Protein backbone atom coordinates (compact mmCIF):
# COMPACT_ATOMS: atom_id res chain seq x y z
CA UNK A 1 0.00 0.00 0.00
CA UNK A 2 2.89 2.37 0.72
CA UNK A 3 4.32 1.92 -2.78
CA UNK A 4 0.97 2.89 -4.32
CA UNK A 5 0.99 6.06 -2.22
CA UNK A 6 4.51 6.84 -3.43
CA UNK A 7 3.47 6.42 -7.07
CA UNK A 8 0.42 8.64 -6.63
CA UNK A 9 2.55 11.27 -4.90
CA UNK A 10 5.12 11.20 -7.72
CA UNK A 11 2.37 11.53 -10.33
CA UNK A 12 0.93 14.48 -8.44
CA UNK A 13 4.30 16.22 -8.39
CA UNK A 14 4.83 15.47 -12.09
CA UNK A 15 1.49 16.98 -13.12
CA UNK A 16 2.00 20.00 -10.90
CA UNK A 17 5.39 20.71 -12.46
CA UNK A 18 4.30 20.18 -16.05
CA UNK A 19 1.00 22.02 -15.87
CA UNK A 20 0.54 25.48 -17.27
CA UNK A 21 0.37 28.33 -14.78
CA UNK A 22 -2.15 30.56 -16.53
CA UNK A 23 -4.79 31.93 -14.18
CA UNK A 24 -8.36 32.47 -15.35
CA UNK A 25 -10.15 35.15 -13.35
CA UNK A 26 -13.48 35.38 -15.18
CA UNK A 27 -16.51 33.27 -16.07
CA UNK A 28 -16.09 30.71 -18.84
CA UNK A 29 -18.86 29.15 -20.89
CA UNK A 30 -20.36 26.07 -19.26
CA UNK A 31 -20.16 22.57 -20.72
CA UNK A 32 -21.14 19.01 -19.86
CA UNK A 33 -17.82 17.76 -21.25
CA UNK A 34 -15.35 16.24 -18.79
CA UNK A 35 -12.45 16.02 -21.25
CA UNK A 36 -9.13 17.40 -20.08
CA UNK A 37 -6.77 18.27 -22.92
CA UNK A 38 -3.12 19.35 -22.81
CA UNK A 39 -2.34 22.97 -23.55
CA UNK A 40 0.59 23.94 -25.75
CA UNK A 41 -0.30 27.64 -26.01
CA UNK A 42 -3.20 29.64 -24.58
CA UNK A 43 -5.03 32.54 -26.18
CA UNK A 44 -7.28 34.53 -23.86
CA UNK A 45 -10.13 36.64 -25.23
CA UNK A 46 -11.84 39.08 -22.89
CA UNK A 47 -15.20 40.77 -23.35
CA UNK A 48 -13.58 44.23 -23.24
CA UNK A 49 -11.60 43.38 -26.41
CA UNK A 50 -8.30 42.51 -24.74
CA UNK A 51 -6.29 39.63 -26.19
CA UNK A 52 -3.58 37.68 -24.37
CA UNK A 53 -1.12 35.10 -25.63
CA UNK A 54 0.18 32.80 -22.87
CA UNK A 55 -0.82 35.42 -20.30
CA UNK A 56 0.85 38.36 -22.07
CA UNK A 57 -1.29 41.15 -23.54
CA UNK A 58 -1.02 41.37 -27.35
CA UNK A 59 -2.87 42.97 -30.24
CA UNK A 60 -5.30 40.81 -32.19
CA UNK A 61 -3.11 41.13 -35.30
CA UNK A 62 -0.10 39.66 -33.43
CA UNK A 63 -1.77 36.38 -32.38
CA UNK A 64 -1.24 34.51 -35.66
CA UNK A 65 2.47 35.36 -35.67
CA UNK A 66 2.81 34.33 -32.02
CA UNK A 67 1.12 30.98 -32.73
CA UNK A 68 3.35 30.38 -35.76
CA UNK A 69 6.49 31.30 -33.84
CA UNK A 70 5.56 28.98 -30.96
CA UNK A 71 4.85 26.12 -33.37
CA UNK A 72 8.19 26.56 -35.14
CA UNK A 73 10.08 26.49 -31.83
CA UNK A 74 8.55 23.13 -30.81
CA UNK A 75 10.19 19.75 -31.27
CA UNK A 76 8.72 17.59 -34.05
CA UNK A 77 7.22 15.25 -31.45
CA UNK A 78 5.45 18.11 -29.66
CA UNK A 79 4.22 19.57 -32.97
CA UNK A 80 2.15 16.42 -33.59
CA UNK A 81 -0.08 17.17 -30.58
CA UNK A 82 0.23 20.96 -30.52
CA UNK A 83 -2.94 22.55 -29.17
CA UNK A 84 -4.16 26.13 -28.88
CA UNK A 85 -6.47 26.51 -25.89
CA UNK A 86 -8.91 29.37 -26.41
CA UNK A 87 -9.94 30.88 -23.09
CA UNK A 88 -12.92 33.02 -23.99
CA UNK A 89 -14.84 35.09 -21.46
CA UNK A 90 -18.63 35.00 -21.67
CA UNK A 91 -19.72 37.82 -23.98
CA UNK A 92 -16.81 37.67 -26.45
CA UNK A 93 -18.10 37.84 -30.03
CA UNK A 94 -18.07 34.41 -31.71
CA UNK A 95 -16.24 35.86 -34.73
CA UNK A 96 -13.18 36.48 -32.51
CA UNK A 97 -13.20 32.90 -31.22
CA UNK A 98 -13.66 31.61 -34.77
CA UNK A 99 -10.76 33.77 -36.00
CA UNK A 100 -8.40 32.28 -33.39
CA UNK A 101 -9.58 28.78 -34.34
CA UNK A 102 -8.72 29.57 -37.96
CA UNK A 103 -5.28 30.85 -36.93
CA UNK A 104 -4.60 27.61 -35.06
CA UNK A 105 -5.73 25.55 -38.05
CA UNK A 106 -3.60 27.53 -40.49
CA UNK A 107 -0.57 26.79 -38.30
CA UNK A 108 -1.32 23.03 -38.16
CA UNK A 109 -2.41 23.13 -34.51
CA UNK A 110 -5.58 21.87 -32.89
CA UNK A 111 -7.89 24.37 -31.20
CA UNK A 112 -9.98 23.71 -28.11
CA UNK A 113 -12.24 26.06 -26.17
CA UNK A 114 -11.81 26.14 -22.39
CA UNK A 115 -15.07 25.72 -20.47
CA UNK A 116 -16.13 25.18 -16.91
CA UNK A 117 -18.18 22.12 -16.01
CA UNK A 118 -21.88 22.35 -15.22
CA UNK A 119 -22.60 21.77 -11.56
N, C-alpha and C positions, 0 to 999 in steps of 0.2 A: 504494500500500500504506500510506503514511503517513496518508492521509486516512481510511482504514478504521480505523486504530488510534485516530485522534482521535475518531471517532464512537463507537467502543466505549468509550473512556475517558469521554466525556461521558455516555453511557448509564449507565455504572457510577456515576458521581458522582450522576446524577439519581436512580437507584434507592436509593443510600445515603442521600440526603437526604430522600426521600419515604417511606422504610420506617419502620415502627413500631419503637420501641426498647424493647419489652417483653421481658424476659429470662425464659426458662423453665428452672428449675433442678430439674426432676424428670422422671421417666419418663412418657412419653405412650403411649397405645395405639399399636400398630403397624398399618400399612396398606400395601397394595400400590399404592395410588393415588399418582400423581406430579403431581396437580393442585396448582397454586399459586394461591390466591385472595387478593384484596385484603382487608385488614382495616380496617373502619371503627371498630369498638369491640371490645375484648377482655374476656371474662369468664373469670376463672380460678377453677376449683373444685379445692380440695385435699382429700385423703383425711381430714385432721383436722377438716374441716367449715368451713374458712376460705374466704371468698369475696372475690374482688378484682374491681374494675371498672377497666379500664385501668391496672392495677398498683397501685391504691389499695384498701386493705382496707375492705370494706363489709359490712353485714348482708344476709342473704339477702332480706329484705323490701324493701331499698332498690334492688335491681338493676333491677326493672321501671321505677321512676321515673327511674333514671339512664339507662336505654336510651331511654326516651321523651324525656327532656330532651336527650340527644345528638342524637336524630333531629330534633327540632324546631329545633335550632340549625344544622342542615345546610342547604346550598343545595339548591334543587329538583333540580338536576342530580346532586348527590351522593346525594340521597335515593333516586333510582332504583336505584342499585347498593349501597345501604347493607347492610353485612354485620356480623353479630355472630359473632366467632370464639370458640368455646367451647374453652378450654384446660383439659382435665380430666385430673387425675392418675389413674393406675391405682388402682383401689380406691374411687373415688367412686361412690356409689349412682346407678344409672341414672335414678331418679326426679328427682334434682337436675339432671342433664343435660337430661332431658326438660322440666323446668320452665323452664329457661333458653331452650330452643328455643321453647316456647310463648310466653314473654315477647317474644322477638324477632318471632315471627309476629304477635302482637297489636299490635306497633308497626310493622308493615309492613316488617320487615327480614328479610333472609335469615339463616339460621344455618348455620354450618359447624363441624365438630369438628376441632380440630388433632390431627394424628397425626404419628408419625415413621415414615419409610419402613423397610420390611423390608430387611435387608442380605443 
